[in-house]
Amino acid sequence: MNLKNQSILITGGSSGIGLELAKNLAGKGNKVIICGRSAERLQAAVQSEPRLLPFVCDVAEPEEIKKLVQWISENHPDLNVLINNAAIVSKTDFFNDDRALEQANLEYQTNLLAPIRLIKLLYPILIKNESPAIINVTTGLVYAPRVIYPFYNSSKSALHSFTQTLRLSLAGKNIQVFEVLFPAVDTPWHQGNPPKIAIPVSQAVREMLAGLKKDKPEIRVGSAKILYLISRLAPGFALKKVNQIQ
Ligand SMILES: NC(=O)c1ccc[n+]([C@@H]2O[C@H](COP(=O)([O-])OP(=O)(O)OC[C@H]3O[C@@H](n4cnc5c(N)ncnc54)[C@H](OP(=O)(O)O)[C@@H]3O)[C@@H](O)[C@H]2O)c1
């Protein structure tokens, strides 16, 4: 995939991996639109890289997604790359958590249904432009889930499966479909308490971009590669190890 002079939307481009990616791509001559819920966080991102184009949008709200798509079709009809990166996670003790069902709904809306909605609504714009691509961000936990994140694991596993079928249904069309599976990355996601194995965000984004350049459809970053292999050879062991992470 060519990573220069593209017109790119990154959901959740105001923090962590999305922000690092946005700054990197804006520096390579790409037009980069970022969206997120917090106008303040988006503004701070623009202060750190003035070439970024912000748009406030809560992707968990279908009506807000429609407004984003309308704004893009009117102002940036050259959009050719969609990066579905925004996501949320919550620790849940399923049977003892009174908010569990509410949380499940929010995580599924944000992590799974928002990417599906954006793909459906933006496809007609993407496909009209040169070298279109859809990039979905997931996690090594699609191979072995952590018990403390029941909705996060399962929403991302569903996105992994959706991405595989999307790639098959678009085979033969002029559009690329990528999935990037990250290991633990040191970002605000971990609220100041990243796991010991977390890698720096600069390394995560560097590996992601290297995979995209090589046109690898599934880019397993860092230890997500090892988790993939172990989960194939010894699934029970992979599950045990993932749930021992401190
Ligand atoms: N960090 C890790 O260890 C790790 C590991 C594996 C995979 N990943 C994946 O990498 C991606 C980015 O994670 P990160 O670590 O960079 O997280 P982060 O630092 O928490 O950033 C998340 C971004 O998503 C935005 N966002 C959250 N909910 C949103 C919503 N409803 N609508 C619009 N934007 C929303 C946030 O902005 P607002 O809060 O302002 O909305 C923020 O810009 C996620 O898909 C995550 O699953 C991360």
The ligand as a Gaussian input file, in Angstrom:
#p B3LYP/6-31G(d) Opt

LIG

0 1
 N       -3.217000       0.103000      23.803000
 C       -3.238000      -1.220000      23.728000
 O       -2.650000      -1.944000      24.574000
 C       -3.946000      -1.896000      22.589000
 C       -3.737000      -3.259000      22.392000
 C       -4.386000      -3.915000      21.345000
 C       -5.231000      -3.201000      20.505000
 N       -5.427000      -1.873000      20.729000
 C       -6.373000      -1.177000      19.853000
 O       -5.789000       0.009000      19.334000
 C       -6.809000       0.984000      19.108000
 C       -6.392000       2.303000      19.714000
 O       -6.143000       2.122000      21.096000
 P       -5.260000       3.145000      21.950000
 O       -4.422000       2.338000      22.834000
 O       -4.659000       4.144000      21.060000
 O       -6.425000       3.820000      22.850000
 P       -6.623000       5.311000      23.414000
 O       -5.317000       5.967000      23.665000
 O       -7.590000       5.133000      24.557000
 O       -7.357000       6.064000      22.227000
 C       -8.666000       5.717000      21.850000
 C       -9.176000       6.728000      20.844000
 O      -10.504000       6.347000      20.448000
 C      -11.373000       7.459000      20.622000
 N      -12.708000       6.950000      20.911000
 C      -13.096000       6.128000      21.919000
 N      -14.423000       5.929000      21.857000
 C      -14.880000       6.645000      20.793000
 C      -16.163000       6.863000      20.238000
 N      -17.263000       6.311000      20.744000
 N      -16.257000       7.662000      19.154000
 C      -15.147000       8.240000      18.629000
 N      -13.908000       8.079000      19.112000
 C      -13.786000       7.290000      20.195000
 C      -10.745000       8.260000      21.766000
 O      -11.142000       9.633000      21.764000
 P      -12.348000      10.152000      22.710000
 O      -12.162000       9.494000      24.046000
 O      -12.205000      11.637000      22.738000
 O      -13.588000       9.699000      22.029000
 C       -9.271000       8.141000      21.405000
 O       -8.927000       9.063000      20.398000
 C       -8.111000       0.396000      19.680000
 O       -8.857000      -0.174000      18.623000
 C       -7.627000      -0.723000      20.595000
 O       -8.549000      -1.770000      20.713000
 C       -4.810000      -1.194000      21.746000

